[in-house]
Amino acid sequence: MTKWPKGIRAAARALREDLWTAAPDPLSHPRRPGWLEWRPALAVPLVLAAGMLMILNTNDYAFDYQLGTDFGLLLAGVQSVALVVAMYRPIPAWWATTLVTFVAARSLTDSRFPTPFPWTAGGLGVQAGVLFLVALRVRLRASVTVLVISSLSGLVCLMHAPQTSYYQNADVAIPVFVAATAIGAALRGRAVARTRLVEQEELTAEERARRTLLEERNRIARELHDVVAHHMSVISIQAQVAPHLVENPSEELKENLAGIRENAVEALTELRQVLGVLRSEDPLSGTVRHAPQPTLDRLDDLFGNVRGAGLTVTRRTSGEPLPLSPGVELSAFRIVQEALSNAIRHAPGAEVRVEIGYRPAGVTVRITNTAPDRPAPASPGAGHGLLGMRERTAMLGGELATGPTPDGGWEVTALLPAQPPAAPTDPAEDTP
């Protein structure tokens, strides 16, 4: 018992949606074949056809149906305007043409000679054109619904036909309506299929590009693992074994070798994190799970490592510390780390001063080193450190300034916002 009311309510909702609230397809679609797109030129022949049908319908309603010139002109005008409006609002236009047909048929009381009923010749053309545009613009269920209602309205008029001379044309009109609806629905179905095909091709291309990128990332990860991780592991093992190969090693030698091993182990740990980021893209969602990244709280550990390499480092913090986004924390740490690495390579024996200044808008990181006390040995590095710092800063919407100091040293200053601007690229992603 409860299924019938639910079914009736569902059918009523579907009917209301199809005949009242449903929005038609857009007039133009970027993926739709060009010959199916609505062009301004299409309106010209449609307006001409509407004008010709208006003249024909005015004659039919005013003289054949004997409804009077004014009333006949009104009915014909409504139908012709509805035919043009159907390009943009097909369902309201269909309502208008169907209502005009019903009113004209019910208003017929006498005719001079046998006349087509319930559709005039022009009215049949208008109704067929509107049904074609409805099928072209709305989904199949709605177009079939309006076709059925149009046919039933004509049959109802025939059931209450006036006692006058006429010949019924439903046996011609209904097949014409069916053909117009079928053609419109077929064209719409073809357009929808083409649209879905193009969308699928775009998705396939995006998936292919994403998989290519993922394969390249995996290749880079393999190279890093096979080359860098291997050498760092060898360094760590050699540093651990070296004290046992020297008779009575000094404490200073032991400390230096221990520092070498600790740095190698830490480098391996961070390298594994980077490899995890490179390999952790979810093939289904395309997301990347980020490994824990270093922050400014770990600067003291970093300073301890570089002091073991013979670099004198002092730190100064000003301002009230404020919460920073993970990307800003990571970039600030990496900028300090890279600046210290450059000082070790290019300014041996120099003194380095690291200043962290918190301000309401973000944080200022300044690293300054004095002139080296001896010539720097040749470095095999590729020189990508400054470029990496600039990329990190630009990605966060900050500013970076680098250059020599008056006393022959070098200075790096980065102004980073507390929260980076929204962007599709996540600044917290660490790259080697």
C-alpha positions in Angstrom: 0.0 0.0 0.0 2.8 2.4 0.8 4.6 1.8 -2.5 1.9 3.4 -4.7 1.9 6.8 -3.0 5.7 6.9 -3.1 5.7 5.9 -6.8 3.1 8.5 -7.6 5.1 11.2 -5.7 8.3 10.2 -7.5 6.5 10.4 -10.9 5.1 13.8 -10.0 8.5 15.1 -9.0 10.0 13.8 -12.3 7.2 15.3 -14.3 7.6 18.7 -12.6 11.4 18.6 -13.2 11.0 17.7 -16.8 8.3 20.2 -17.6 9.1 23.1 -15.3 12.4 23.2 -13.4 14.9 21.3 -15.7 17.5 23.5 -17.4 18.3 22.9 -21.0 21.8 22.2 -22.3 24.0 25.2 -23.0 23.6 26.8 -26.4 27.3 26.2 -27.1 29.7 23.7 -25.8 33.5 23.9 -26.3 33.7 20.1 -27.0 30.6 19.8 -29.2 31.2 19.3 -32.9 31.2 22.6 -34.7 28.2 21.8 -36.9 26.1 21.2 -33.8 27.1 24.4 -32.0 24.5 27.2 -31.9 25.7 30.1 -34.1 24.0 33.5 -34.6 23.6 32.5 -38.3 21.2 29.7 -37.2 18.8 32.3 -35.8 18.4 34.0 -39.2 16.7 31.1 -41.1 14.7 30.3 -37.9 13.4 33.9 -37.7 12.5 33.8 -41.4 10.7 30.5 -41.0 8.8 31.9 -38.0 7.8 34.9 -40.0 6.5 32.8 -42.9 4.6 30.5 -40.5 3.1 33.6 -38.8 1.6 34.8 -42.1 0.3 31.3 -42.8 -1.1 30.8 -39.3 -2.7 34.2 -39.3 -4.6 33.3 -42.4 -5.6 29.9 -41.0 -6.8 31.2 -37.7 -8.4 34.4 -38.9 -10.2 33.1 -42.0 -10.2 29.3 -42.1 -11.1 29.0 -38.4 -13.0 32.3 -38.5 -11.5 33.5 -35.2 -11.1 37.1 -36.4 -8.1 39.0 -37.6 -7.0 40.3 -34.2 -7.3 37.0 -32.4 -5.8 35.0 -35.2 -2.9 37.4 -35.4 -2.3 37.1 -31.6 -2.3 33.3 -31.7 0.0 33.2 -34.8 2.3 35.7 -33.2 2.6 33.7 -30.0 3.5 30.6 -31.9 6.1 32.3 -34.1 7.8 34.0 -31.2 7.8 30.7 -29.3 9.5 29.0 -32.2 12.4 31.5 -31.9 12.4 31.4 -28.1 12.7 27.6 -28.3 16.4 28.0 -29.1 16.9 29.4 -25.6 14.0 28.3 -23.5 12.6 25.1 -25.2 10.2 24.0 -22.5 8.4 27.3 -22.0 8.2 27.7 -25.8 6.6 24.2 -26.0 4.1 25.2 -23.4 3.1 28.3 -25.4 2.7 26.4 -28.7 0.7 23.6 -27.1 -1.6 26.1 -25.4 -2.2 28.0 -28.6 -3.1 24.9 -30.4 -5.5 23.8 -27.7 -7.1 27.3 -27.5 -7.5 27.6 -31.3 -9.0 24.1 -31.6 -11.5 24.8 -28.8 -12.4 28.2 -30.3 -13.3 26.8 -33.7 -17.0 26.8 -34.2 -17.4 27.2 -37.9 -15.3 27.1 -41.1 -15.9 28.1 -44.7 -14.7 24.8 -46.0 -13.0 21.6 -44.7 -9.9 22.8 -42.7 -7.2 20.8 -41.0 -7.9 20.0 -37.3 -6.7 20.2 -34.6 -3.4 21.6 -36.0 -3.4 24.1 -38.8 -0.7 23.6 -41.5 1.4 26.3 -40.0 0.7 25.2 -36.5 1.9 21.7 -37.3 5.1 23.1 -38.6 5.7 25.3 -35.5 4.9 22.4 -33.2 7.3 20.1 -35.0 10.0 22.7 -35.0 9.6 23.3 -31.2 9.6 19.6 -30.5 12.8 19.2 -32.5 14.5 22.0 -30.5 13.2 20.5 -27.2 14.7 17.1 -28.1 17.9 18.8 -29.1 18.2 20.8 -25.8 16.8 18.5 -23.0 17.3 14.9 -22.0 15.4 12.1 -23.7 12.9 11.6 -20.9 11.7 15.2 -21.0 11.5 15.2 -24.8 9.4 12.0 -24.9 7.1 13.5 -22.2 6.4 16.6 -24.2 5.9 14.5 -27.3 3.3 12.4 -25.6 1.5 15.4 -24.1 1.5 17.2 -27.5 -0.1 14.1 -29.1 -2.6 13.6 -26.4 -3.7 17.2 -26.4 -4.5 16.9 -30.1 -6.4 13.7 -29.5 -8.4 15.3 -26.7 -9.3 18.1 -29.1 -10.5 15.5 -31.7 -12.7 13.9 -29.0 -14.4 17.3 -28.6 -14.4 18.4 -32.2 -16.9 21.1 -33.2 -19.8 20.3 -35.5 -18.3 21.9 -38.5 -16.5 21.0 -41.7 -12.9 19.8 -41.0 -10.6 16.9 -41.6 -8.5 15.6 -38.8 -4.7 15.5 -39.4 -3.6 13.7 -36.3 -2.5 10.7 -38.4 -0.1 12.9 -40.2 0.9 15.3 -37.4 1.8 12.7 -34.8 4.3 10.8 -37.1 5.8 14.2 -38.0 6.2 15.0 -34.3 7.7 11.6 -33.6 10.2 12.1 -36.5 11.1 15.6 -35.3 11.7 14.4 -31.8 13.7 11.4 -32.9 16.0 13.5 -35.1 16.6 16.0 -32.3 17.2 13.3 -29.8 19.6 11.5 -32.1 21.6 14.7 -32.8 21.7 15.4 -29.0 22.8 11.9 -28.3 25.6 12.1 -30.9 26.7 15.4 -29.4 26.7 14.0 -25.9 28.7 11.0 -27.0 31.2 13.1 -28.8 31.5 15.3 -25.7 32.1 12.3 -23.4 34.6 10.9 -25.9 36.6 14.2 -25.8 36.4 14.3 -22.1 37.6 10.7 -21.9 40.5 11.5 -24.2 41.5 14.4 -22.0 41.4 12.3 -18.9 43.4 9.6 -20.7 46.0 12.2 -21.7 46.1 13.6 -18.1 46.5 10.1 -16.7 49.3 9.3 -19.2 51.1 12.5 -18.3 50.7 11.8 -14.6 52.0 8.3 -15.0 54.9 9.6 -17.0 55.7 12.0 -14.3 55.4 9.3 -11.7 57.7 7.0 -13.7 60.3 9.8 -13.9 60.1 10.4 -10.2 60.6 6.7 -9.5 63.6 6.7 -11.9 65.1 9.7 -10.0 64.4 7.9 -6.7 66.2 4.8 -7.9 69.2 6.8 -9.1 69.4 8.6 -5.7 69.1 5.4 -3.8 71.6 3.5 -6.0 74.2 6.2 -6.1 73.9 8.7 -3.2 72.6 6.3 -0.6 75.3 3.8 -1.5 78.2 6.3 -1.0 76.7 7.7 2.2 76.4 4.3 3.6 80.1 3.6 2.7 81.1 6.9 4.4 79.2 6.0 7.5 80.7 2.5 7.8 84.2 3.8 7.1 83.9 6.5 9.7 82.8 3.9 12.2 85.6 1.5 11.4 88.4 4.1 11.0 89.2 4.6 14.7 89.9 0.8 15.0 92.4 1.0 12.2 94.6 3.6 13.8 96.8 2.8 16.8 96.0 5.0 19.8 93.7 7.5 17.9 93.4 10.9 19.5 90.1 12.1 21.0 89.9 14.8 18.4 90.1 12.2 15.6 87.5 10.1 17.3 85.2 13.1 17.6 85.7 14.1 14.0 85.1 10.6 12.7 82.0 10.3 14.9 80.7 13.6 13.5 81.3 12.3 10.0 79.3 9.2 10.8 76.5 11.2 12.4 76.2 13.5 9.4 76.2 10.6 7.0 73.5 8.8 9.0 71.4 11.9 9.1 71.9 12.5 5.4 70.7 8.9 4.8 67.7 9.5 7.0 66.7 12.7 5.1 67.4 11.0 1.8 65.1 8.2 2.7 62.4 10.8 3.4 62.9 12.4 0.1 62.8 9.0 -1.7 59.6 8.3 0.2 58.0 11.5 -1.1 59.1 10.8 -4.6 57.6 7.3 -4.5 54.6 7.9 -2.4 52.1 9.3 -5.0 48.8 7.4 -4.8 48.2 6.1 -8.3 44.4 6.5 -7.7 44.1 9.9 -6.1 47.3 11.5 -7.3 48.1 12.7 -3.7 51.5 12.6 -2.1 52.0 11.8 1.5 54.6 14.0 3.0 57.3 12.7 5.4 58.1 14.7 8.6 60.2 17.7 7.6 62.8 19.7 9.6 61.8 23.0 11.2 63.6 26.0 12.8 63.6 24.1 16.1 66.3 21.8 14.7 68.7 24.6 13.9 70.8 23.9 17.0 71.4 20.3 15.7 72.4 21.7 12.4 74.8 24.2 14.0 76.4 21.3 16.0 77.1 19.4 12.8 78.7 22.3 11.0 80.8 23.3 14.1 82.2 19.8 13.9 83.4 20.6 10.4 85.4 23.6 11.7 82.8 26.4 11.1 82.2 29.0 13.8 78.5 29.7 14.0 76.6 32.1 16.2 72.8 32.6 16.4 70.6 35.5 17.2 66.8 35.5 17.4 64.7 38.6 17.6 61.0 39.2 17.9 58.2 37.0 19.3 58.1 33.6 17.7 54.9 33.0 15.8 53.3 30.0 14.2 54.6 29.4 10.7 53.3 27.1 8.0 55.2 23.8 7.5 56.4 25.0 4.1 57.8 28.2 5.6 59.5 26.3 8.4 61.0 23.8 6.0 62.2 26.5 3.5 63.7 28.6 6.3 65.6 25.6 7.6 66.8 24.6 4.1 68.0 28.1 3.3 70.1 28.2 6.5 71.4 24.7 5.8 72.4 25.6 2.2 74.0 28.9 3.3 76.1 27.1 5.9 77.1 24.4 3.3 78.2 27.2 1.0 80.2 28.8 3.8 81.9 25.5 4.5 82.8 25.0 0.8 83.7 28.5 -0.2 84.7 30.3 3.0 86.9 28.0 5.1 87.7 29.4 8.5 85.0 32.1 8.3 82.7 33.1 11.1 79.0 32.7 10.3 76.2 34.6 12.0 72.6 33.4 11.6 69.8 35.8 12.5 66.2 34.8 12.8 63.8 37.7 13.1 60.2 37.2 13.7 57.8 39.9 12.5 54.0 40.1 12.3 53.9 39.3 8.6 56.4 36.4 8.7 60.1 35.7 9.4 63.4 37.1 8.2 66.4 34.8 7.9 69.8 36.3 7.5 73.0 34.4 7.2 76.3 36.3 7.0 79.8 35.0 6.9 83.1 36.8 7.1 85.9 36.6 4.5 87.7 33.2 4.5 91.1 33.1 6.2 92.5 30.8 3.5 91.8 30.0 -0.1 88.9 27.6 -0.7 89.6 24.3 -2.3 88.0 23.5 -5.6 84.4 22.3 -5.1 82.8 19.7 -7.3 79.3 21.1 -6.6 77.1 22.0 -9.5 76.2 25.4 -8.1 72.5 24.9 -7.7 72.3 26.0 -4.1 71.4 29.7 -4.7 68.9 28.7 -7.4 67.2 26.3 -5.0 66.9 29.0 -2.4 65.4 31.4 -4.9 62.9 28.8 -6.0 61.8 28.0 -2.4 61.4 31.7 -1.6 59.5 32.5 -4.8 57.2 29.5 -4.2 56.2 31.0 -0.9 55.7 34.5 -2.2 58.8 35.8 -0.3 61.9 37.7 -1.2 65.6 36.6 -1.4 68.7 38.8 -1.5 72.2 37.5 -1.9 75.6 39.2 -2.4 79.0 40.0 -1.0 79.5 42.1 2.1 81.9 45.1 2.3 84.5 43.1 4.3 84.7 40.3 1.6 82.2 38.0 3.1 78.8 36.9 1.8 75.2 37.5 3.0 71.9 35.7 2.3 68.7 37.4 3.4 65.3 35.7 3.0 61.9 37.4 3.8 59.3 34.7 4.2 55.6 35.2 4.9 54.0 33.4 7.9 51.5 31.7 5.6 52.2 31.3 1.9 49.6 32.3 -0.6 47.3 29.6 -1.9 48.8 27.8 -4.8 48.4 24.4 -6.5 52.0 23.6 -5.6 52.5 22.6 -2.0 55.5 24.5 -0.6 56.0 21.9 2.1 57.2 19.3 -0.5 60.9 18.8 0.0 63.0 18.3 -3.0 66.6 17.1 -3.1 
